[in-house]
Amino acid sequence: MYRVKDAVLRDGQAMVVENTRARGWQRLVAKRADQSVSPTGCVLTKYGFKRLQCDVAEGSAACMDVKRSDDVKGWLAVVYD
């Protein structure tokens, strides 16, 4: 979970983390995620979990964001279908 413009929080999957020896990690490249429709009777969404899918741009390319480490607000555990 990371902050984008206007302090909006967005979910994404970490793809690349840039590390430096002196300062720890600095930047994160994330594949942007959007909420997805849940199948009927999904146990996880029944108990409040978010169902996410890759946000796709024109031409079927995944949308990516590059964020600074101070924009990251939390990490999510992910369960894949």
mmCIF file of the N, C-alpha and C atoms, coordinates in Angstrom:
data_MODEL
# 
_entry.id   MODEL 
# 
loop_
_atom_site.group_PDB 
_atom_site.id 
_atom_site.type_symbol 
_atom_site.label_atom_id 
_atom_site.label_alt_id 
_atom_site.label_comp_id 
_atom_site.label_asym_id 
_atom_site.label_entity_id 
_atom_site.label_seq_id 
_atom_site.pdbx_PDB_ins_code 
_atom_site.Cartn_x 
_atom_site.Cartn_y 
_atom_site.Cartn_z 
_atom_site.occupancy 
_atom_site.B_iso_or_equiv 
_atom_site.pdbx_formal_charge 
_atom_site.auth_seq_id 
_atom_site.auth_comp_id 
_atom_site.auth_asym_id 
_atom_site.auth_atom_id 
_atom_site.pdbx_PDB_model_num 
ATOM 1   N N  . MET A 1 1  ? 0.851   -1.159  0.000   1.00 0.00 ? 1  MET A N  1 
ATOM 2   C CA . MET A 1 1  ? 0.000   0.000   0.000   1.00 0.00 ? 1  MET A CA 1 
ATOM 3   C C  . MET A 1 1  ? 0.901   1.228   0.000   1.00 0.00 ? 1  MET A C  1 
ATOM 4   N N  . TYR A 1 2  ? 0.643   2.142   -0.922  1.00 0.00 ? 2  TYR A N  1 
ATOM 5   C CA . TYR A 1 2  ? 1.495   3.324   -1.024  1.00 0.00 ? 2  TYR A CA 1 
ATOM 6   C C  . TYR A 1 2  ? 0.662   4.552   -1.369  1.00 0.00 ? 2  TYR A C  1 
ATOM 7   N N  . ARG A 1 3  ? 1.247   5.709   -1.067  1.00 0.00 ? 3  ARG A N  1 
ATOM 8   C CA . ARG A 1 3  ? 0.566   6.985   -1.282  1.00 0.00 ? 3  ARG A CA 1 
ATOM 9   C C  . ARG A 1 3  ? 0.886   7.507   -2.685  1.00 0.00 ? 3  ARG A C  1 
ATOM 10  N N  . VAL A 1 4  ? -0.166  7.990   -3.369  1.00 0.00 ? 4  VAL A N  1 
ATOM 11  C CA . VAL A 1 4  ? -0.002  8.644   -4.665  1.00 0.00 ? 4  VAL A CA 1 
ATOM 12  C C  . VAL A 1 4  ? -0.447  10.097  -4.512  1.00 0.00 ? 4  VAL A C  1 
ATOM 13  N N  . LYS A 1 5  ? -0.665  10.795  -5.603  1.00 0.00 ? 5  LYS A N  1 
ATOM 14  C CA . LYS A 1 5  ? -1.060  12.206  -5.552  1.00 0.00 ? 5  LYS A CA 1 
ATOM 15  C C  . LYS A 1 5  ? -2.277  12.425  -4.655  1.00 0.00 ? 5  LYS A C  1 
ATOM 16  N N  . ASP A 1 6  ? -2.335  13.584  -4.030  1.00 0.00 ? 6  ASP A N  1 
ATOM 17  C CA . ASP A 1 6  ? -3.450  13.994  -3.182  1.00 0.00 ? 6  ASP A CA 1 
ATOM 18  C C  . ASP A 1 6  ? -3.662  13.062  -1.987  1.00 0.00 ? 6  ASP A C  1 
ATOM 19  N N  . ALA A 1 7  ? -2.589  12.405  -1.530  1.00 0.00 ? 7  ALA A N  1 
ATOM 20  C CA . ALA A 1 7  ? -2.605  11.547  -0.336  1.00 0.00 ? 7  ALA A CA 1 
ATOM 21  C C  . ALA A 1 7  ? -3.533  10.344  -0.450  1.00 0.00 ? 7  ALA A C  1 
ATOM 22  N N  . VAL A 1 8  ? -3.851  9.933   -1.671  1.00 0.00 ? 8  VAL A N  1 
ATOM 23  C CA . VAL A 1 8  ? -4.691  8.756   -1.902  1.00 0.00 ? 8  VAL A CA 1 
ATOM 24  C C  . VAL A 1 8  ? -3.822  7.511   -1.738  1.00 0.00 ? 8  VAL A C  1 
ATOM 25  N N  . LEU A 1 9  ? -4.355  6.482   -1.057  1.00 0.00 ? 9  LEU A N  1 
ATOM 26  C CA . LEU A 1 9  ? -3.628  5.225   -0.902  1.00 0.00 ? 9  LEU A CA 1 
ATOM 27  C C  . LEU A 1 9  ? -4.010  4.267   -2.017  1.00 0.00 ? 9  LEU A C  1 
ATOM 28  N N  . ARG A 1 10 ? -3.021  3.561   -2.553  1.00 0.00 ? 10 ARG A N  1 
ATOM 29  C CA . ARG A 1 10 ? -3.224  2.618   -3.646  1.00 0.00 ? 10 ARG A CA 1 
ATOM 30  C C  . ARG A 1 10 ? -2.530  1.310   -3.299  1.00 0.00 ? 10 ARG A C  1 
ATOM 31  N N  . ASP A 1 11 ? -3.085  0.210   -3.778  1.00 0.00 ? 11 ASP A N  1 
ATOM 32  C CA . ASP A 1 11 ? -2.474  -1.100  -3.590  1.00 0.00 ? 11 ASP A CA 1 
ATOM 33  C C  . ASP A 1 11 ? -1.646  -1.447  -4.815  1.00 0.00 ? 11 ASP A C  1 
ATOM 34  N N  . GLY A 1 12 ? -0.587  -2.224  -4.607  1.00 0.00 ? 12 GLY A N  1 
ATOM 35  C CA . GLY A 1 12 ? 0.233   -2.669  -5.721  1.00 0.00 ? 12 GLY A CA 1 
ATOM 36  C C  . GLY A 1 12 ? 1.127   -3.815  -5.292  1.00 0.00 ? 12 GLY A C  1 
ATOM 37  N N  . GLN A 1 13 ? 1.703   -4.494  -6.258  1.00 0.00 ? 13 GLN A N  1 
ATOM 38  C CA . GLN A 1 13 ? 2.607   -5.605  -5.991  1.00 0.00 ? 13 GLN A CA 1 
ATOM 39  C C  . GLN A 1 13 ? 4.032   -5.116  -6.207  1.00 0.00 ? 13 GLN A C  1 
ATOM 40  N N  . ALA A 1 14 ? 4.875   -5.256  -5.193  1.00 0.00 ? 14 ALA A N  1 
ATOM 41  C CA . ALA A 1 14 ? 6.266   -4.835  -5.303  1.00 0.00 ? 14 ALA A CA 1 
ATOM 42  C C  . ALA A 1 14 ? 6.967   -5.677  -6.357  1.00 0.00 ? 14 ALA A C  1 
ATOM 43  N N  . MET A 1 15 ? 7.609   -5.026  -7.307  1.00 0.00 ? 15 MET A N  1 
ATOM 44  C CA . MET A 1 15 ? 8.319   -5.724  -8.375  1.00 0.00 ? 15 MET A CA 1 
ATOM 45  C C  . MET A 1 15 ? 9.834   -5.585  -8.219  1.00 0.00 ? 15 MET A C  1 
ATOM 46  N N  . VAL A 1 16 ? 10.298  -4.379  -7.934  1.00 0.00 ? 16 VAL A N  1 
ATOM 47  C CA . VAL A 1 16 ? 11.731  -4.097  -7.785  1.00 0.00 ? 16 VAL A CA 1 
ATOM 48  C C  . VAL A 1 16 ? 11.898  -3.136  -6.620  1.00 0.00 ? 16 VAL A C  1 
ATOM 49  N N  . VAL A 1 17 ? 12.870  -3.423  -5.768  1.00 0.00 ? 17 VAL A N  1 
ATOM 50  C CA . VAL A 1 17 ? 13.201  -2.518  -4.669  1.00 0.00 ? 17 VAL A CA 1 
ATOM 51  C C  . VAL A 1 17 ? 14.654  -2.107  -4.852  1.00 0.00 ? 17 VAL A C  1 
ATOM 52  N N  . GLU A 1 18 ? 14.900  -0.793  -4.940  1.00 0.00 ? 18 GLU A N  1 
ATOM 53  C CA . GLU A 1 18 ? 16.259  -0.278  -5.105  1.00 0.00 ? 18 GLU A CA 1 
ATOM 54  C C  . GLU A 1 18 ? 16.893  -0.103  -3.735  1.00 0.00 ? 18 GLU A C  1 
ATOM 55  N N  . ASN A 1 19 ? 18.001  -0.776  -3.517  1.00 0.00 ? 19 ASN A N  1 
ATOM 56  C CA . ASN A 1 19 ? 18.721  -0.695  -2.242  1.00 0.00 ? 19 ASN A CA 1 
ATOM 57  C C  . ASN A 1 19 ? 20.007  0.099   -2.391  1.00 0.00 ? 19 ASN A C  1 
ATOM 58  N N  . THR A 1 20 ? 20.391  0.778   -1.332  1.00 0.00 ? 20 THR A N  1 
ATOM 59  C CA . THR A 1 20 ? 21.720  1.381   -1.255  1.00 0.00 ? 20 THR A CA 1 
ATOM 60  C C  . THR A 1 20 ? 22.350  0.903   0.040   1.00 0.00 ? 20 THR A C  1 
ATOM 61  N N  . ARG A 1 21 ? 23.624  0.720   0.046   1.00 0.00 ? 21 ARG A N  1 
ATOM 62  C CA . ARG A 1 21 ? 24.304  0.208   1.222   1.00 0.00 ? 21 ARG A CA 1 
ATOM 63  C C  . ARG A 1 21 ? 24.185  1.175   2.410   1.00 0.00 ? 21 ARG A C  1 
ATOM 64  N N  . ALA A 1 22 ? 24.284  2.455   2.166   1.00 0.00 ? 22 ALA A N  1 
ATOM 65  C CA . ALA A 1 22 ? 24.300  3.437   3.253   1.00 0.00 ? 22 ALA A CA 1 
ATOM 66  C C  . ALA A 1 22 ? 22.920  3.760   3.808   1.00 0.00 ? 22 ALA A C  1 
ATOM 67  N N  . ARG A 1 23 ? 21.901  3.757   2.977   1.00 0.00 ? 23 ARG A N  1 
ATOM 68  C CA . ARG A 1 23 ? 20.591  4.253   3.412   1.00 0.00 ? 23 ARG A CA 1 
ATOM 69  C C  . ARG A 1 23 ? 19.480  3.222   3.404   1.00 0.00 ? 23 ARG A C  1 
ATOM 70  N N  . GLY A 1 24 ? 19.760  1.982   3.130   1.00 0.00 ? 24 GLY A N  1 
ATOM 71  C CA . GLY A 1 24 ? 18.681  1.001   3.040   1.00 0.00 ? 24 GLY A CA 1 
ATOM 72  C C  . GLY A 1 24 ? 17.949  1.159   1.725   1.00 0.00 ? 24 GLY A C  1 
ATOM 73  N N  . TRP A 1 25 ? 16.704  0.721   1.668   1.00 0.00 ? 25 TRP A N  1 
ATOM 74  C CA . TRP A 1 25 ? 15.991  0.807   0.389   1.00 0.00 ? 25 TRP A CA 1 
ATOM 75  C C  . TRP A 1 25 ? 15.432  2.199   0.169   1.00 0.00 ? 25 TRP A C  1 
ATOM 76  N N  . GLN A 1 26 ? 15.460  2.617   -1.089  1.00 0.00 ? 26 GLN A N  1 
ATOM 77  C CA . GLN A 1 26 ? 15.104  3.982   -1.462  1.00 0.00 ? 26 GLN A CA 1 
ATOM 78  C C  . GLN A 1 26 ? 13.852  4.084   -2.331  1.00 0.00 ? 26 GLN A C  1 
ATOM 79  N N  . ARG A 1 27 ? 13.743  3.220   -3.326  1.00 0.00 ? 27 ARG A N  1 
ATOM 80  C CA . ARG A 1 27 ? 12.631  3.315   -4.267  1.00 0.00 ? 27 ARG A CA 1 
ATOM 81  C C  . ARG A 1 27 ? 12.002  1.938   -4.480  1.00 0.00 ? 27 ARG A C  1 
ATOM 82  N N  . LEU A 1 28 ? 10.725  1.988   -4.819  1.00 0.00 ? 28 LEU A N  1 
ATOM 83  C CA . LEU A 1 28 ? 9.950   0.781   -5.057  1.00 0.00 ? 28 LEU A CA 1 
ATOM 84  C C  . LEU A 1 28 ? 9.259   0.912   -6.407  1.00 0.00 ? 28 LEU A C  1 
ATOM 85  N N  . VAL A 1 29 ? 9.386   -0.097  -7.242  1.00 0.00 ? 29 VAL A N  1 
ATOM 86  C CA . VAL A 1 29 ? 8.615   -0.176  -8.486  1.00 0.00 ? 29 VAL A CA 1 
ATOM 87  C C  . VAL A 1 29 ? 7.485   -1.154  -8.201  1.00 0.00 ? 29 VAL A C  1 
ATOM 88  N N  . ALA A 1 30 ? 6.252   -0.683  -8.346  1.00 0.00 ? 30 ALA A N  1 
ATOM 89  C CA . ALA A 1 30 ? 5.089   -1.498  -8.009  1.00 0.00 ? 30 ALA A CA 1 
ATOM 90  C C  . ALA A 1 30 ? 4.170   -1.648  -9.210  1.00 0.00 ? 30 ALA A C  1 
ATOM 91  N N  . LYS A 1 31 ? 3.645   -2.856  -9.383  1.00 0.00 ? 31 LYS A N  1 
ATOM 92  C CA . LYS A 1 31 ? 2.612   -3.106  -10.381 1.00 0.00 ? 31 LYS A CA 1 
ATOM 93  C C  . LYS A 1 31 ? 1.291   -2.702  -9.736  1.00 0.00 ? 31 LYS A C  1 
ATOM 94  N N  . ARG A 1 32 ? 0.632   -1.718  -10.322 1.00 0.00 ? 32 ARG A N  1 
ATOM 95  C CA . ARG A 1 32 ? -0.592  -1.156  -9.753  1.00 0.00 ? 32 ARG A CA 1 
ATOM 96  C C  . ARG A 1 32 ? -1.717  -2.180  -9.737  1.00 0.00 ? 32 ARG A C  1 
ATOM 97  N N  . ALA A 1 33 ? -2.496  -2.197  -8.657  1.00 0.00 ? 33 ALA A N  1 
ATOM 98  C CA . ALA A 1 33 ? -3.622  -3.120  -8.511  1.00 0.00 ? 33 ALA A CA 1 
ATOM 99  C C  . ALA A 1 33 ? -4.920  -2.346  -8.289  1.00 0.00 ? 33 ALA A C  1 
ATOM 100 N N  . ASP A 1 34 ? -5.997  -2.884  -8.785  1.00 0.00 ? 34 ASP A N  1 
ATOM 101 C CA . ASP A 1 34 ? -7.336  -2.332  -8.580  1.00 0.00 ? 34 ASP A CA 1 
ATOM 102 C C  . ASP A 1 34 ? -8.221  -3.423  -7.999  1.00 0.00 ? 34 ASP A C  1 
ATOM 103 N N  . GLN A 1 35 ? -9.323  -2.996  -7.395  1.00 0.00 ? 35 GLN A N  1 
ATOM 104 C CA . GLN A 1 35 ? -10.240 -3.992  -6.846  1.00 0.00 ? 35 GLN A CA 1 
ATOM 105 C C  . GLN A 1 35 ? -10.894 -4.775  -7.968  1.00 0.00 ? 35 GLN A C  1 
ATOM 106 N N  . SER A 1 36 ? -11.182 -6.032  -7.674  1.00 0.00 ? 36 SER A N  1 
ATOM 107 C CA . SER A 1 36 ? -11.773 -6.948  -8.634  1.00 0.00 ? 36 SER A CA 1 
ATOM 108 C C  . SER A 1 36 ? -13.111 -7.441  -8.103  1.00 0.00 ? 36 SER A C  1 
ATOM 109 N N  . VAL A 1 37 ? -13.928 -7.922  -8.994  1.00 0.00 ? 37 VAL A N  1 
ATOM 110 C CA . VAL A 1 37 ? -15.219 -8.495  -8.606  1.00 0.00 ? 37 VAL A CA 1 
ATOM 111 C C  . VAL A 1 37 ? -14.967 -9.862  -7.971  1.00 0.00 ? 37 VAL A C  1 
ATOM 112 N N  . SER A 1 38 ? -15.614 -10.108 -6.862  1.00 0.00 ? 38 SER A N  1 
ATOM 113 C CA . SER A 1 38 ? -15.448 -11.388 -6.164  1.00 0.00 ? 38 SER A CA 1 
ATOM 114 C C  . SER A 1 38 ? -16.420 -12.421 -6.692  1.00 0.00 ? 38 SER A C  1 
ATOM 115 N N  . PRO A 1 39 ? -15.961 -13.677 -6.772  1.00 0.00 ? 39 PRO A N  1 
ATOM 116 C CA . PRO A 1 39 ? -16.904 -14.727 -7.161  1.00 0.00 ? 39 PRO A CA 1 
ATOM 117 C C  . PRO A 1 39 ? -17.932 -14.944 -6.059  1.00 0.00 ? 39 PRO A C  1 
ATOM 118 N N  . THR A 1 40 ? -19.089 -15.396 -6.420  1.00 0.00 ? 40 THR A N  1 
ATOM 119 C CA . THR A 1 40 ? -20.152 -15.654 -5.449  1.00 0.00 ? 40 THR A CA 1 
ATOM 120 C C  . THR A 1 40 ? -19.671 -16.648 -4.399  1.00 0.00 ? 40 THR A C  1 
ATOM 121 N N  . GLY A 1 41 ? -19.865 -16.300 -3.134  1.00 0.00 ? 41 GLY A N  1 
ATOM 122 C CA . GLY A 1 41 ? -19.514 -17.198 -2.041  1.00 0.00 ? 41 GLY A CA 1 
ATOM 123 C C  . GLY A 1 41 ? -18.045 -17.214 -1.672  1.00 0.00 ? 41 GLY A C  1 
ATOM 124 N N  . CYS A 1 42 ? -17.261 -16.239 -2.120  1.00 0.00 ? 42 CYS A N  1 
ATOM 125 C CA . CYS A 1 42 ? -15.829 -16.194 -1.793  1.00 0.00 ? 42 CYS A CA 1 
ATOM 126 C C  . CYS A 1 42 ? -15.654 -15.985 -0.291  1.00 0.00 ? 42 CYS A C  1 
ATOM 127 N N  . VAL A 1 43 ? -14.995 -16.908 0.369   1.00 0.00 ? 43 VAL A N  1 
ATOM 128 C CA . VAL A 1 43 ? -14.836 -16.866 1.817   1.00 0.00 ? 43 VAL A CA 1 
ATOM 129 C C  . VAL A 1 43 ? -14.001 -15.666 2.254   1.00 0.00 ? 43 VAL A C  1 
ATOM 130 N N  . LEU A 1 44 ? -12.933 -15.357 1.528   1.00 0.00 ? 44 LEU A N  1 
ATOM 131 C CA . LEU A 1 44 ? -12.054 -14.263 1.935   1.00 0.00 ? 44 LEU A CA 1 
ATOM 132 C C  . LEU A 1 44 ? -12.752 -12.908 1.882   1.00 0.00 ? 44 LEU A C  1 
ATOM 133 N N  . THR A 1 45 ? -13.477 -12.619 0.797   1.00 0.00 ? 45 THR A N  1 
ATOM 134 C CA . THR A 1 45 ? -14.160 -11.328 0.709   1.00 0.00 ? 45 THR A CA 1 
ATOM 135 C C  . THR A 1 45 ? -15.340 -11.257 1.674   1.00 0.00 ? 45 THR A C  1 
ATOM 136 N N  . LYS A 1 46 ? -15.899 -12.391 2.026   1.00 0.00 ? 46 LYS A N  1 
ATOM 137 C CA . LYS A 1 46 ? -16.995 -12.427 2.999   1.00 0.00 ? 46 LYS A CA 1 
ATOM 138 C C  . LYS A 1 46 ? -16.531 -11.870 4.347   1.00 0.00 ? 46 LYS A C  1 
ATOM 139 N N  . TYR A 1 47 ? -15.251 -12.072 4.667   1.00 0.00 ? 47 TYR A N  1 
ATOM 140 C CA . TYR A 1 47 ? -14.700 -11.598 5.935   1.00 0.00 ? 47 TYR A CA 1 
ATOM 141 C C  . TYR A 1 47 ? -13.900 -10.304 5.799   1.00 0.00 ? 47 TYR A C  1 
ATOM 142 N N  . GLY A 1 48 ? -14.131 -9.542  4.721   1.00 0.00 ? 48 GLY A N  1 
ATOM 143 C CA . GLY A 1 48 ? -13.570 -8.206  4.607   1.00 0.00 ? 48 GLY A CA 1 
ATOM 144 C C  . GLY A 1 48 ? -12.247 -8.069  3.880   1.00 0.00 ? 48 GLY A C  1 
ATOM 145 N N  . PHE A 1 49 ? -11.734 -9.140  3.287   1.00 0.00 ? 49 PHE A N  1 
ATOM 146 C CA . PHE A 1 49 ? -10.500 -9.043  2.526   1.00 0.00 ? 49 PHE A CA 1 
ATOM 147 C C  . PHE A 1 49 ? -10.776 -8.405  1.166   1.00 0.00 ? 49 PHE A C  1 
ATOM 148 N N  . LYS A 1 50 ? -9.791  -7.692  0.623   1.00 0.00 ? 50 LYS A N  1 
ATOM 149 C CA . LYS A 1 50 ? -9.923  -7.098  -0.702  1.00 0.00 ? 50 LYS A CA 1 
ATOM 150 C C  . LYS A 1 50 ? -9.504  -8.108  -1.758  1.00 0.00 ? 50 LYS A C  1 
ATOM 151 N N  . ARG A 1 51 ? -10.226 -8.122  -2.854  1.00 0.00 ? 51 ARG A N  1 
ATOM 152 C CA . ARG A 1 51 ? -9.837  -8.943  -4.003  1.00 0.00 ? 51 ARG A CA 1 
ATOM 153 C C  . ARG A 1 51 ? -9.258  -7.977  -5.033  1.00 0.00 ? 51 ARG A C  1 
ATOM 154 N N  . LEU A 1 52 ? -8.006  -8.203  -5.434  1.00 0.00 ? 52 LEU A N  1 
ATOM 155 C CA . LEU A 1 52 ? -7.304  -7.288  -6.323  1.00 0.00 ? 52 LEU A CA 1 
ATOM 156 C C  . LEU A 1 52 ? -6.936  -7.970  -7.634  1.00 0.00 ? 52 LEU A C  1 
ATOM 157 N N  . GLN A 1 53 ? -6.791  -7.145  -8.661  1.00 0.00 ? 53 GLN A N  1 
ATOM 158 C CA . GLN A 1 53 ? -6.300  -7.618  -9.946  1.00 0.00 ? 53 GLN A CA 1 
ATOM 159 C C  . GLN A 1 53 ? -5.345  -6.570  -10.497 1.00 0.00 ? 53 GLN A C  1 
ATOM 160 N N  . CYS A 1 54 ? -4.507  -6.981  -11.413 1.00 0.00 ? 54 CYS A N  1 
ATOM 161 C CA . CYS A 1 54 ? -3.544  -6.079  -12.039 1.00 0.00 ? 54 CYS A CA 1 
ATOM 162 C C  . CYS A 1 54 ? -4.295  -5.008  -12.823 1.00 0.00 ? 54 CYS A C  1 
ATOM 163 N N  . ASP A 1 55 ? -3.901  -3.738  -12.632 1.00 0.00 ? 55 ASP A N  1 
ATOM 164 C CA . ASP A 1 55 ? -4.479  -2.630  -13.384 1.00 0.00 ? 55 ASP A CA 1 
ATOM 165 C C  . ASP A 1 55 ? -3.795  -2.599  -14.750 1.00 0.00 ? 55 ASP A C  1 
ATOM 166 N N  . VAL A 1 56 ? -4.565  -2.720  -15.817 1.00 0.00 ? 56 VAL A N  1 
ATOM 167 C CA . VAL A 1 56 ? -4.008  -2.844  -17.158 1.00 0.00 ? 56 VAL A CA 1 
ATOM 168 C C  . VAL A 1 56 ? -4.264  -1.580  -17.969 1.00 0.00 ? 56 VAL A C  1 
ATOM 169 N N  . ALA A 1 57 ? -3.217  -1.112  -18.649 1.00 0.00 ? 57 ALA A N  1 
ATOM 170 C CA . ALA A 1 57 ? -3.325  0.054   -19.520 1.00 0.00 ? 57 ALA A CA 1 
ATOM 171 C C  . ALA A 1 57 ? -3.698  -0.396  -20.930 1.00 0.00 ? 57 ALA A C  1 
ATOM 172 N N  . GLU A 1 58 ? -3.797  0.545   -21.821 1.00 0.00 ? 58 GLU A N  1 
ATOM 173 C CA . GLU A 1 58 ? -4.095  0.239   -23.214 1.00 0.00 ? 58 GLU A CA 1 
ATOM 174 C C  . GLU A 1 58 ? -3.021  -0.682  -23.789 1.00 0.00 ? 58 GLU A C  1 
ATOM 175 N N  . GLY A 1 59 ? -3.413  -1.712  -24.498 1.00 0.00 ? 59 GLY A N  1 
ATOM 176 C CA . GLY A 1 59 ? -2.459  -2.636  -25.087 1.00 0.00 ? 59 GLY A CA 1 
ATOM 177 C C  . GLY A 1 59 ? -2.060  -3.767  -24.153 1.00 0.00 ? 59 GLY A C  1 
ATOM 178 N N  . SER A 1 60 ? -2.791  -3.976  -23.077 1.00 0.00 ? 60 SER A N  1 
ATOM 179 C CA . SER A 1 60 ? -2.571  -5.076  -22.126 1.00 0.00 ? 60 SER A CA 1 
ATOM 180 C C  . SER A 1 60 ? -1.281  -4.970  -21.323 1.00 0.00 ? 60 SER A C  1 
ATOM 181 N N  . ALA A 1 61 ? -0.700  -3.796  -21.229 1.00 0.00 ? 61 ALA A N  1 
ATOM 182 C CA . ALA A 1 61 ? 0.508   -3.602  -20.414 1.00 0.00 ? 61 ALA A CA 1 
ATOM 183 C C  . ALA A 1 61 ? 0.098   -3.276  -18.983 1.00 0.00 ? 61 ALA A C  1 
ATOM 184 N N  . ALA A 1 62 ? 0.822   -3.808  -18.029 1.00 0.00 ? 62 ALA A N  1 
ATOM 185 C CA . ALA A 1 62 ? 0.534   -3.532  -16.621 1.00 0.00 ? 62 ALA A CA 1 
ATOM 186 C C  . ALA A 1 62 ? 0.927   -2.096  -16.286 1.00 0.00 ? 62 ALA A C  1 
ATOM 187 N N  . CYS A 1 63 ? 0.116   -1.422  -15.488 1.00 0.00 ? 63 CYS A N  1 
ATOM 188 C CA . CYS A 1 63 ? 0.429   -0.075  -15.022 1.00 0.00 ? 63 CYS A CA 1 
ATOM 189 C C  . CYS A 1 63 ? 1.431   -0.182  -13.878 1.00 0.00 ? 63 CYS A C  1 
ATOM 190 N N  . MET A 1 64 ? 2.483   0.623   -13.925 1.00 0.00 ? 64 MET A N  1 
ATOM 191 C CA . MET A 1 64 ? 3.530   0.588   -12.909 1.00 0.00 ? 64 MET A CA 1 
ATOM 192 C C  . MET A 1 64 ? 3.658   1.968   -12.259 1.00 0.00 ? 64 MET A C  1 
ATOM 193 N N  . ASP A 1 65 ? 4.053   1.974   -10.994 1.00 0.00 ? 65 ASP A N  1 
ATOM 194 C CA . ASP A 1 65 ? 4.349   3.207   -10.270 1.00 0.00 ? 65 ASP A CA 1 
ATOM 195 C C  . ASP A 1 65 ? 5.734   3.082   -9.658  1.00 0.00 ? 65 ASP A C  1 
ATOM 196 N N  . VAL A 1 66 ? 6.471   4.183   -9.612  1.00 0.00 ? 66 VAL A N  1 
ATOM 197 C CA . VAL A 1 66 ? 7.760   4.226   -8.924  1.00 0.00 ? 66 VAL A CA 1 
ATOM 198 C C  . VAL A 1 66 ? 7.579   5.176   -7.744  1.00 0.00 ? 66 VAL A C  1 
ATOM 199 N N  . LYS A 1 67 ? 7.795   4.651   -6.536  1.00 0.00 ? 67 LYS A N  1 
ATOM 200 C CA . LYS A 1 67 ? 7.541   5.434   -5.331  1.00 0.00 ? 67 LYS A CA 1 
ATOM 201 C C  . LYS A 1 67 ? 8.789   5.466   -4.450  1.00 0.00 ? 67 LYS A C  1 
ATOM 202 N N  . ARG A 1 68 ? 8.892   6.529   -3.677  1.00 0.00 ? 68 ARG A N  1 
ATOM 203 C CA . ARG A 1 68 ? 9.965   6.632   -2.684  1.00 0.00 ? 68 ARG A CA 1 
ATOM 204 C C  . ARG A 1 68 ? 9.577   5.822   -1.460  1.00 0.00 ? 68 ARG A C  1 
ATOM 205 N N  . SER A 1 69 ? 10.563  5.444   -0.687  1.00 0.00 ? 69 SER A N  1 
ATOM 206 C CA . SER A 1 69 ? 10.311  4.598   0.483   1.00 0.00 ? 69 SER A CA 1 
ATOM 207 C C  . SER A 1 69 ? 9.374   5.264   1.488   1.00 0.00 ? 69 SER A C  1 
ATOM 208 N N  . ASP A 1 70 ? 9.414   6.586   1.610   1.00 0.00 ? 70 ASP A N  1 
ATOM 209 C CA . ASP A 1 70 ? 8.528   7.250   2.572   1.00 0.00 ? 70 ASP A CA 1 
ATOM 210 C C  . ASP A 1 70 ? 7.083   7.329   2.095   1.00 0.00 ? 70 ASP A C  1 
ATOM 211 N N  . ASP A 1 71 ? 6.796   6.981   0.834   1.00 0.00 ? 71 ASP A N  1 
ATOM 212 C CA . ASP A 1 71 ? 5.419   6.921   0.331   1.00 0.00 ? 71 ASP A CA 1 
ATOM 213 C C  . ASP A 1 71 ? 4.749   5.585   0.637   1.00 0.00 ? 71 ASP A C  1 
ATOM 214 N N  . VAL A 1 72 ? 5.535   4.574   1.005   1.00 0.00 ? 72 VAL A N  1 
ATOM 215 C CA . VAL A 1 72 ? 4.979   3.254   1.316   1.00 0.00 ? 72 VAL A CA 1 
ATOM 216 C C  . VAL A 1 72 ? 4.388   3.305   2.722   1.00 0.00 ? 72 VAL A C  1 
ATOM 217 N N  . LYS A 1 73 ? 3.131   2.943   2.851   1.00 0.00 ? 73 LYS A N  1 
ATOM 218 C CA . LYS A 1 73 ? 2.422   3.053   4.122   1.00 0.00 ? 73 LYS A CA 1 
ATOM 219 C C  . LYS A 1 73 ? 2.141   1.718   4.780   1.00 0.00 ? 73 LYS A C  1 
ATOM 220 N N  . GLY A 1 74 ? 2.333   0.629   4.078   1.00 0.00 ? 74 GLY A N  1 
ATOM 221 C CA . GLY A 1 74 ? 2.102   -0.673  4.691   1.00 0.00 ? 74 GLY A CA 1 
ATOM 222 C C  . GLY A 1 74 ? 2.318   -1.785  3.678   1.00 0.00 ? 74 GLY A C  1 
ATOM 223 N N  . TRP A 1 75 ? 2.473   -2.983  4.199   1.00 0.00 ? 75 TRP A N  1 
ATOM 224 C CA . TRP A 1 75 ? 2.673   -4.170  3.371   1.00 0.00 ? 75 TRP A CA 1 
ATOM 225 C C  . TRP A 1 75 ? 1.495   -5.109  3.593   1.00 0.00 ? 75 TRP A C  1 
ATOM 226 N N  . LEU A 1 76 ? 1.049   -5.754  2.535   1.00 0.00 ? 76 LEU A N  1 
ATOM 227 C CA . LEU A 1 76 ? -0.097  -6.653  2.599   1.00 0.00 ? 76 LEU A CA 1 
ATOM 228 C C  . LEU A 1 76 ? 0.349   -8.092  2.347   1.00 0.00 ? 76 LEU A C  1 
ATOM 229 N N  . ALA A 1 77 ? -0.234  -9.015  3.076   1.00 0.00 ? 77 ALA A N  1 
ATOM 230 C CA . ALA A 1 77 ? -0.044  -10.426 2.755   1.00 0.00 ? 77 ALA A CA 1 
ATOM 231 C C  . ALA A 1 77 ? -0.945  -10.751 1.580   1.00 0.00 ? 77 ALA A C  1 
ATOM 232 N N  . VAL A 1 78 ? -0.445  -11.531 0.615   1.00 0.00 ? 78 VAL A N  1 
ATOM 233 C CA . VAL A 1 78 ? -1.188  -11.813 -0.597  1.00 0.00 ? 78 VAL A CA 1 
ATOM 234 C C  . VAL A 1 78 ? -1.435  -13.313 -0.719  1.00 0.00 ? 78 VAL A C  1 
ATOM 235 N N  . VAL A 1 79 ? -2.672  -13.684 -1.063  1.00 0.00 ? 79 VAL A N  1 
ATOM 236 C CA . VAL A 1 79 ? -3.029  -15.069 -1.348  1.00 0.00 ? 79 VAL A CA 1 
ATOM 237 C C  . VAL A 1 79 ? -3.483  -15.097 -2.800  1.00 0.00 ? 79 VAL A C  1 
ATOM 238 N N  . TYR A 1 80 ? -2.794  -15.872 -3.639  1.00 0.00 ? 80 TYR A N  1 
ATOM 239 C CA . TYR A 1 80 ? -3.148  -15.940 -5.056  1.00 0.00 ? 80 TYR A CA 1 
ATOM 240 C C  . TYR A 1 80 ? -4.187  -17.012 -5.304  1.00 0.00 ? 80 TYR A C  1 
ATOM 241 N N  . ASP A 1 81 ? -5.062  -16.743 -6.287  1.00 0.00 ? 81 ASP A N  1 
ATOM 242 C CA . ASP A 1 81 ? -6.059  -17.747 -6.710  1.00 0.00 ? 81 ASP A CA 1 
ATOM 243 C C  . ASP A 1 81 ? -5.354  -18.850 -7.458  1.00 0.00 ? 81 ASP A C  1 
# 
